[in-house]
């Protein structure tokens, strides 16, 4: 058999560690309290593909109707079809199409297949489907989840499959949220020291069960978190608790201090720190001029906390070459290809090849679906496998990677790096 076929089979058979998802708890899909959860084929277009539909020109009113539960599937398909055709070339839509192929056994979404696909989508959603999709269909070793339905941490119904992150943005930005105080066992916050006890309590409660911390504040600000001492912001913090309006500078100073306090707590509990870097989800709202500072900003964080294991997510696209340089230079920097495969598959093939030529093989994580709906993880995982196989094959053919090293490299980047970095076996026994 050919070299490419051998590598493709190796990649296909190797479990993928999934280091980033937003997968909804199964009970929310099975028994939606408000009846709003999609239960038809439109679920396949509800996350990420929804952006390409709208960027392709789908009017907001039509999109909202297509994503409304109870609207006849025939009408939904009529609304979605022209914009699916216009954007079917993208990674987001390829993920949808590969999901349809691997999960439902249909080649594509067309006029002749849409009714069958709609029925198969509904038939799949039954108790146990989350584990079936992840383990049996997608061949995922484990998933790491940053819940969007729960503040800070999700008490998952699948702790053996869906390992949970501690979400730190609410701790850093929402210090007046009494629900978070009470979650930590603190009844009242009057001072910065009191709020430190809130963060302490959150980490004491969830740290032993968490796989990492996750911060996506790059959606709202630069990653220029300066080291700010408690005494520098204590009085500002107290004024804020009393309802005083803060200047942008004062608000940033408090965030900066609390960010570093959370980093210290993550270190205390042995948790890697995940940071969203680069491209924004959604559409019509990305300030690219802010993201271009990420490379320099993350270097400052790496130097401020040299013992912290930072995981920089989404390859910092479209400034991915800077992340390669960072991970080559700093021992505590790791690159995560989560989400990136569907943003731009060919850029990811190039990134993986260049990363492996520059940085140690132990410094990269190669998959995270980043989906709320578990179904489309299948298509994304297939794109990642194809891209990994292509990148490794090309490196061997171009004589940059010895053929005898292929199996070691594949296992490291697909599953072993993640299991080692996040102590999956040691901490969760899986």
ABEGO torsion letter per residue (X at the ends): XBAAAAAAAAAAABBBBBABBABBBAAAAABBAAGABBABAAAAAABGAAAAAAAAGBBAAAAAAAABBGBBAAAAAAAAAAAAAAAAABAAAAAAAAAAAAAAGBABBBAAAAAAAAAAAAAABBBGAAAAAAAAAAGBABBBBBBAABBGBBBBABAAABBBBBBAAAAAABAABAAAAAAAGBABBABAAAAAAAAAAAAAAAAAABABBBBAAAAABBABBBBBBAAAAAAAAAAAAAGBBBBAAAAAAAAAAAAAAAAAAAAAAGBBBBBBBEBBBEBGABBAAAAAAAAAAAAAAAAABAABBBBBBGGGOAAAAAAAAAAAABAABBBBABGAAAABAAAAAAAAAAAAAABBAAABBABBAGBABAAAAAAAAAAAAAAAAAAAAAAAAAGABBAAAAAAAAAAAAAAAAAAAAGAAAAAGX
